[in-house]
């Protein structure tokens, strides 16, 4: 049996004006290149669970319009895609099926919209793929595949995670490689469409297993830049310290996403720096405490942290770890004054990097269900607008045009080259001052 793993994860933006501006903005351009350059770790992990006698190929399709015919000549294809590109994934799936190839679909979007996805596949996977993949492979061999493989309620233990098939990649095509150290998040943000929607449990991969995976990457790429494909790497800070200690001897450079609480753990910050952490992305969402009310749905955690954002950013960056502050524009509590507040906050704090996104209603996220019930989803099923840069709902306190214009104008200022360089110089100057201060203290 030949199996094609088809990753469809190209960056998308439907707003032509914003896209045209974004292509000239370092922040948008750099981030889009990063996203587009990441391989599908989910597919590579399933490849690690596939019987050795199955011939596997990994294929990326960033833009279906550029594909002539069908990639490969496979007996079976497994296709994975973001919501923003899912309609292209369906088109490709339909082409494969018309050609006689069996099609499997899975991932976050398929799990959120199984009935929709089932119309374009011979079998779909709902929830985490690992618990049902061996059964699916056995059924394919026996020509008895079922239309649905539902992993809901069968939470996968990351201690049993297979070694991802990094060897299927052409490493030269990537500027970083992903490794997963945990899955899920202890918080429940209203707009979050990440892996918590596959399995609500917060799960950790044993540190020795993480190190084994990194060493496998290093066999293929001696000095990789790693991105941890986690929702919140340091939500468990004790385990975070264990992980960083294990990373120190490897001489890596790495990036991840986490929450603001790392700022209050001096030992962890030191270990992050020592282990090669180049930057952490933190979802700040808004600098205004009033605008964060209800964003985190369990204990309103985001709002409770906002009063210490400035101090936290200073502590992290003083430790030598740069912060990529992520802001969400268009929250229900925001009006047109929110754009100026974000800009002033970035100026005050000297955030090294900034990512601005539009609030986006992803399928199966609490936000989508709420806005749909309120009649505020502009076009139900328009998944191509789930890009983080397109408006797919009616804002509460501004018009769609006001949100789009404010977002575009803020992007022009945030990603102005001079402003970016100013923030980077400020960080480097502060690091120099801190080194001089430490040298004075050490000499007495």
C-alpha positions as CSV (number, residue, x, y, z in Angstrom):
1,X,0.0,0.0,0.0
2,X,1.2,3.5,-0.8
3,X,0.2,6.3,1.5
4,X,0.4,10.0,0.7
5,X,0.4,12.5,3.6
6,X,-0.9,15.7,2.1
7,X,-0.4,18.9,4.2
8,X,-2.4,22.0,3.1
9,X,-1.3,24.8,5.4
10,X,-0.4,27.8,3.2
11,X,-1.0,31.3,4.8
12,X,-4.1,33.0,3.6
13,X,-5.7,36.5,3.7
14,X,-8.9,37.3,1.8
15,X,-8.7,41.1,2.4
16,X,-6.8,42.1,-0.8
17,X,-6.0,45.6,0.6
18,X,-4.6,44.3,3.8
19,X,-2.7,41.5,2.0
20,X,-1.1,44.1,-0.3
21,X,0.0,46.2,2.6
22,X,1.0,43.1,4.6
23,X,3.4,41.9,2.0
24,X,5.4,45.1,2.6
25,X,5.4,44.9,6.3
26,X,8.2,42.9,8.0
27,X,5.9,41.7,10.8
28,X,3.3,40.2,8.5
29,X,5.9,39.0,6.0
30,X,8.2,37.3,8.5
31,X,5.3,35.6,10.4
32,X,3.7,34.4,7.2
33,X,6.9,32.9,6.0
34,X,7.3,31.1,9.4
35,X,3.8,29.7,9.3
36,X,4.1,28.5,5.7
37,X,7.5,26.9,6.4
38,X,6.3,24.7,9.2
39,X,5.8,21.0,8.4
40,X,2.6,19.2,9.6
41,X,3.8,17.5,12.8
42,X,0.4,15.8,13.1
43,X,0.9,13.9,9.8
44,X,4.5,13.1,10.6
45,X,3.4,11.7,13.9
46,X,0.8,9.5,12.3
47,X,3.5,8.3,9.9
48,X,5.4,7.1,12.9
49,X,2.4,4.9,13.8
50,X,2.1,3.5,10.3
51,X,3.3,-0.1,9.6
52,X,6.8,-0.3,8.2
53,X,5.8,-2.0,5.0
54,X,3.5,0.9,3.9
55,X,5.3,3.2,1.5
56,X,4.8,6.7,2.7
57,X,5.4,10.1,1.0
58,X,4.9,13.5,2.6
59,X,3.6,16.2,0.2
60,X,2.9,19.9,0.9
61,X,0.3,21.8,-1.1
62,X,0.4,25.4,0.0
63,X,-1.8,26.6,-2.9
64,X,-4.0,24.3,-4.9
65,X,-4.1,26.7,-7.8
66,X,-0.5,25.9,-8.4
67,X,-1.0,22.1,-8.5
68,X,-1.2,20.5,-12.0
69,X,-3.0,17.2,-11.7
70,X,-2.7,15.1,-8.6
71,X,0.4,14.9,-6.4
72,X,1.9,11.4,-6.4
73,X,0.2,8.1,-7.4
74,X,-1.1,6.8,-4.1
75,X,-3.5,4.1,-3.0
76,X,-4.5,6.2,0.0
77,X,-4.1,9.8,0.9
78,X,-4.5,11.4,4.3
79,X,-5.2,15.2,4.0
80,X,-4.8,17.7,6.8
81,X,-5.6,21.4,6.6
82,X,-6.4,24.6,8.5
83,X,-10.0,25.9,8.4
84,X,-8.9,28.7,6.1
85,X,-7.8,26.2,3.4
86,X,-10.3,23.4,4.1
87,X,-12.3,24.1,0.9
88,X,-9.2,23.6,-1.2
89,X,-8.6,20.4,0.8
90,X,-12.1,19.2,-0.1
91,X,-11.5,20.1,-3.8
92,X,-8.3,18.0,-3.8
93,X,-10.0,15.2,-1.9
94,X,-12.7,15.1,-4.5
95,X,-10.1,14.9,-7.3
96,X,-8.4,12.0,-5.6
97,X,-11.6,10.1,-5.1
98,X,-12.6,10.7,-8.7
99,X,-9.3,9.2,-9.7
100,X,-9.9,6.1,-7.5
101,X,-7.7,7.0,-4.6
102,X,-9.1,6.4,-1.0
103,X,-9.2,9.7,0.9
104,X,-8.8,10.2,4.7
105,X,-9.5,13.5,6.3
106,X,-8.7,14.6,9.8
107,X,-7.6,17.5,12.0
108,X,-9.1,20.3,13.9
109,X,-11.6,21.5,11.2
110,X,-12.7,18.0,10.4
111,X,-13.3,17.3,14.1
112,X,-15.3,20.5,14.3
113,X,-17.4,19.8,11.2
114,X,-17.5,16.0,10.7
115,X,-20.7,15.9,8.6
116,X,-19.3,18.5,6.2
117,X,-16.0,16.7,5.9
118,X,-17.5,13.3,5.5
119,X,-19.0,14.4,2.1
120,X,-15.5,14.6,0.7
121,X,-13.8,11.5,2.2
122,X,-13.9,7.7,2.4
123,X,-13.1,8.0,6.1
124,X,-12.7,10.8,8.6
125,X,-10.9,10.9,11.9
126,X,-12.6,12.8,14.7
127,X,-10.5,14.0,17.6
128,X,-6.9,13.0,18.2
129,X,-5.5,10.8,15.4
130,X,-3.2,8.5,17.4
131,X,-5.8,6.4,19.3
132,X,-7.5,5.3,16.1
133,X,-4.8,5.3,13.5
134,X,-3.6,1.7,14.0
135,X,-7.2,0.5,13.7
136,X,-7.7,2.6,10.5
137,X,-4.5,1.2,9.0
138,X,-5.6,-2.4,9.8
139,X,-9.0,-1.8,8.2
140,X,-7.5,-0.3,5.1
141,X,-5.4,-3.5,4.7
142,X,-8.5,-5.6,5.0
143,X,-10.5,-3.4,2.7
144,X,-13.1,-2.8,5.4
145,X,-12.5,0.9,6.3
146,X,-15.3,2.6,8.3
147,X,-16.7,6.0,7.3
148,X,-15.8,7.5,10.8
149,X,-13.1,6.8,13.4
150,X,-14.0,8.7,16.5
151,X,-11.3,9.2,19.1
152,X,-13.5,11.3,21.4
153,X,-13.2,9.9,25.0
154,X,-10.0,8.0,24.0
155,X,-7.4,10.6,25.2
156,X,-4.0,9.8,23.9
157,X,-1.1,9.4,26.4
158,X,1.8,11.4,25.1
159,X,4.2,9.0,26.9
160,X,3.2,6.5,24.1
161,X,3.8,9.0,21.3
162,X,5.7,7.6,18.3
163,X,8.8,9.1,16.9
164,X,7.6,11.5,14.1
165,X,8.9,10.6,10.7
166,X,11.2,13.7,10.3
167,X,13.1,11.7,7.7
168,X,10.2,12.2,5.3
169,X,11.0,15.9,5.1
170,X,13.4,17.7,2.8
171,X,15.0,19.6,5.7
172,X,16.5,22.2,3.4
173,X,13.0,23.6,2.7
174,X,12.4,24.8,6.3
175,X,13.6,27.6,8.5
176,X,12.5,25.7,11.6
177,X,11.2,22.3,12.6
178,X,8.5,21.6,15.1
179,X,8.6,19.3,18.1
180,X,5.7,18.9,20.5
181,X,6.3,18.9,24.3
182,X,2.7,19.1,25.5
183,X,-0.8,19.2,24.3
184,X,-3.8,21.3,25.4
185,X,-4.0,24.2,27.8
186,X,-5.4,24.6,31.4
187,X,-7.2,27.8,30.3
188,X,-10.2,28.1,27.9
189,X,-10.2,31.2,25.9
190,X,-13.4,32.1,24.1
191,X,-11.8,32.4,20.6
192,X,-9.3,29.5,20.9
193,X,-9.5,26.9,18.1
194,X,-6.3,25.0,19.1
195,X,-5.8,21.4,20.3
196,X,-8.0,21.9,23.3
197,X,-10.9,21.4,20.8
198,X,-9.6,17.9,20.1
199,X,-9.1,16.9,23.7
200,X,-9.8,19.2,26.6
201,X,-7.1,17.6,28.8
202,X,-3.8,19.3,29.4
203,X,-1.1,16.6,28.7
204,X,2.7,16.5,29.0
205,X,5.1,14.5,26.9
206,X,7.9,13.0,29.1
207,X,11.0,15.1,28.8
208,X,13.3,12.1,27.8
209,X,10.9,11.5,24.9
210,X,11.1,15.1,23.8
211,X,14.9,15.0,23.9
212,X,14.9,11.8,21.8
213,X,12.8,13.6,19.2
214,X,15.1,16.6,19.2
215,X,18.1,14.4,18.8
216,X,16.4,12.7,15.8
217,X,15.9,16.1,14.2
218,X,19.6,16.9,14.9
219,X,20.6,13.8,13.0
220,X,19.0,15.4,9.9
221,X,19.9,19.0,10.7
222,X,22.8,19.4,13.1
223,X,22.0,22.9,14.2
224,X,18.2,23.3,13.9
225,X,16.0,26.2,15.0
226,X,13.1,24.5,16.8
227,X,9.5,25.7,17.4
228,X,7.7,23.8,20.1
229,X,4.3,23.0,18.6
230,X,2.6,23.6,22.0
231,X,-0.4,25.5,23.1
232,X,1.2,26.6,26.4
233,X,4.7,25.2,27.0
234,X,5.2,26.5,30.5
235,X,1.7,26.3,32.0
236,X,3.4,23.8,34.3
237,X,6.4,25.7,35.3
238,X,8.1,23.0,37.4
239,X,8.0,20.7,34.4
240,X,9.2,23.7,32.3
241,X,12.3,23.9,34.4
242,X,12.9,20.2,33.9
243,X,12.6,20.6,30.2
244,X,15.0,23.5,30.0
245,X,17.6,21.8,32.1
246,X,17.5,18.9,29.6
247,X,17.8,21.3,26.6
248,X,20.9,23.2,27.9
249,X,23.5,20.6,26.8
250,X,22.1,20.5,23.3
251,X,23.1,24.0,22.3
252,X,19.8,24.8,20.6
253,X,17.9,27.9,19.6
254,X,14.1,27.6,20.0
255,X,10.8,29.5,20.1
256,X,7.5,28.7,21.7
257,X,4.2,30.0,22.9
258,X,3.3,30.3,26.6
259,X,1.5,32.6,29.0
260,X,2.6,35.6,31.0
261,X,3.1,33.7,34.2
262,X,6.7,32.7,33.3
263,X,7.6,36.3,34.3
264,X,7.3,35.5,37.9
265,X,9.7,32.5,37.9
266,X,13.2,33.8,38.0
267,X,14.8,30.3,37.8
268,X,12.7,29.3,34.8
269,X,13.6,32.5,33.0
270,X,17.3,31.9,33.6
271,X,17.0,28.3,32.4
272,X,15.0,29.4,29.3
273,X,17.8,31.8,28.4
274,X,20.5,29.2,29.1
275,X,18.8,26.5,27.0
276,X,18.6,28.7,23.9
277,X,15.2,30.3,24.0
278,X,15.2,33.0,21.4
279,X,11.7,34.3,21.9
280,X,8.3,33.4,23.4
281,X,5.0,34.4,22.0
282,X,2.5,35.4,24.6
283,X,-1.2,36.0,24.0
284,X,-1.7,39.4,25.7
285,X,-4.9,40.0,23.6
286,X,-5.4,43.6,25.0
287,X,-3.5,46.0,27.2
288,X,-6.8,47.2,28.7
289,X,-8.1,45.2,31.6
290,X,-11.7,46.1,30.8
291,X,-11.4,44.6,27.3
292,X,-10.3,41.3,28.7
293,X,-13.4,40.5,30.8
294,X,-14.6,37.1,29.9
295,X,-11.9,36.3,27.3
296,X,-10.7,33.4,29.4
297,X,-13.9,31.4,30.3
298,X,-12.9,29.4,33.4
299,X,-11.6,31.9,35.9
300,X,-11.2,35.1,33.9
301,X,-7.4,34.5,34.1
302,X,-6.4,36.9,31.3
303,X,-8.1,39.8,32.9
304,X,-6.5,39.0,36.3
305,X,-3.1,39.2,34.7
306,X,-3.4,42.4,32.7
307,X,-2.6,44.8,35.5
308,X,1.0,43.3,35.6
309,X,1.6,43.1,31.8
310,X,4.2,45.9,31.7
311,X,6.2,44.6,34.6
312,X,6.0,41.0,33.3
313,X,7.3,42.0,29.8
314,X,10.2,43.9,31.4
315,X,11.2,41.0,33.6
316,X,11.1,38.5,30.7
317,X,13.1,40.7,28.3
318,X,15.6,41.7,31.0
319,X,16.3,38.0,31.4
320,X,17.4,38.1,27.7
321,X,14.4,36.4,26.2
322,X,12.5,38.5,23.7
323,X,8.7,38.7,23.8
324,X,6.4,38.5,20.8
325,X,3.3,40.1,22.2
326,X,0.1,39.0,20.4
327,X,-2.9,41.2,20.4
328,X,-6.5,40.5,19.3
329,X,-8.5,43.3,17.8
330,X,-12.2,43.3,17.6
331,X,-13.1,41.9,21.0
332,X,-16.6,42.6,22.0
333,X,-15.4,45.0,24.7
334,X,-13.4,47.1,22.3
335,X,-14.4,50.2,20.4
336,X,-12.3,52.2,17.9
337,X,-10.0,53.5,20.6
338,X,-8.4,50.1,21.1
339,X,-6.0,50.6,18.2
340,X,-4.3,53.6,19.8
341,X,-4.1,51.8,23.1
342,X,-2.2,48.9,21.6
343,X,0.2,51.2,19.8
344,X,0.9,53.2,23.0
345,X,1.4,50.0,25.0
346,X,4.0,48.7,22.4
347,X,5.8,52.0,22.6
348,X,5.9,52.0,26.4
349,X,7.0,48.4,26.9
350,X,9.4,48.1,24.0
351,X,8.0,44.7,22.9
352,X,10.7,43.2,20.7
353,X,8.1,41.7,18.4
354,X,4.4,42.2,17.9
355,X,1.7,40.1,16.3
356,X,-1.7,41.7,15.7
357,X,-4.6,39.6,14.7
358,X,-8.3,40.0,14.2
359,X,-10.7,38.2,16.5
360,X,-11.7,35.2,14.5
361,X,-14.6,32.8,15.0
362,X,-13.3,29.3,14.4
363,X,-15.7,26.4,14.0
364,X,-16.4,24.6,17.3
365,X,-14.8,27.4,19.4
366,X,-17.2,28.9,22.0
367,X,-17.0,32.2,20.2
368,X,-18.4,30.8,17.0
369,X,-21.3,29.2,18.7
370,X,-22.1,32.4,20.6
371,X,-21.9,34.7,17.6
372,X,-23.9,32.3,15.4
373,X,-26.7,32.2,18.0
374,X,-26.6,36.0,18.1
375,X,-26.8,36.2,14.3
376,X,-23.4,37.9,14.1
377,X,-21.6,35.5,11.8
378,X,-21.4,37.3,8.5
379,X,-21.5,34.2,6.4
380,X,-21.8,30.8,8.1
381,X,-19.4,28.3,6.6
382,X,-17.1,30.9,5.1
383,X,-14.1,29.1,6.5
384,X,-11.8,30.8,4.0
385,X,-12.1,33.9,6.3
386,X,-10.6,32.0,9.3
387,X,-7.2,33.5,8.7
388,X,-6.8,35.8,11.7
389,X,-6.6,38.7,9.2
390,X,-10.2,38.7,7.9
391,X,-13.4,39.8,9.6
392,X,-15.9,37.0,9.7
393,X,-18.4,38.4,12.2
394,X,-20.2,41.7,13.1
395,X,-18.2,43.5,15.8
396,X,-20.1,44.6,18.9
397,X,-18.9,48.3,19.2
398,X,-17.7,49.3,15.7
399,X,-18.5,48.7,12.1
400,X,-16.7,46.1,10.0
401,X,-15.1,48.9,8.0
402,X,-13.9,50.6,11.2
403,X,-12.3,47.4,12.4
404,X,-10.6,46.7,9.1
405,X,-9.4,50.3,8.7
406,X,-8.2,50.5,12.3
407,X,-6.4,47.1,12.0
408,X,-4.7,48.2,8.7
409,X,-3.6,51.5,10.1
410,X,-2.2,49.9,13.3
411,X,-0.3,47.4,11.2
412,X,1.3,50.1,9.2
413,X,2.6,51.7,12.4
414,X,3.5,48.5,14.3
415,X,5.4,47.1,11.3
416,X,7.1,50.3,10.2
417,X,10.7,49.3,9.7
418,X,12.0,52.3,11.8
419,X,9.7,51.4,14.7
420,X,10.8,47.7,14.5
421,X,14.5,48.7,14.6
422,X,13.9,51.2,17.4
423,X,12.4,48.4,19.6
424,X,15.2,46.0,18.8
425,X,17.9,48.7,19.6
426,X,16.1,49.4,22.8
427,X,16.3,45.7,23.8
428,X,20.0,45.4,22.9
429,X,20.8,48.6,24.8
430,X,19.0,47.3,27.9
431,X,20.9,44.0,27.7
432,X,24.2,46.0,27.5
433,X,23.2,48.0,30.5
434,X,22.3,44.9,32.5
435,X,25.6,43.3,31.6
436,X,27.5,46.3,32.8
437,X,25.5,46.4,36.0
438,X,26.2,42.7,36.7
439,X,29.9,43.3,36.0
440,X,30.0,46.1,38.6
441,X,28.2,44.0,41.2
442,X,30.6,41.1,40.6
443,X,33.7,43.2,41.1
444,X,32.3,44.7,44.3
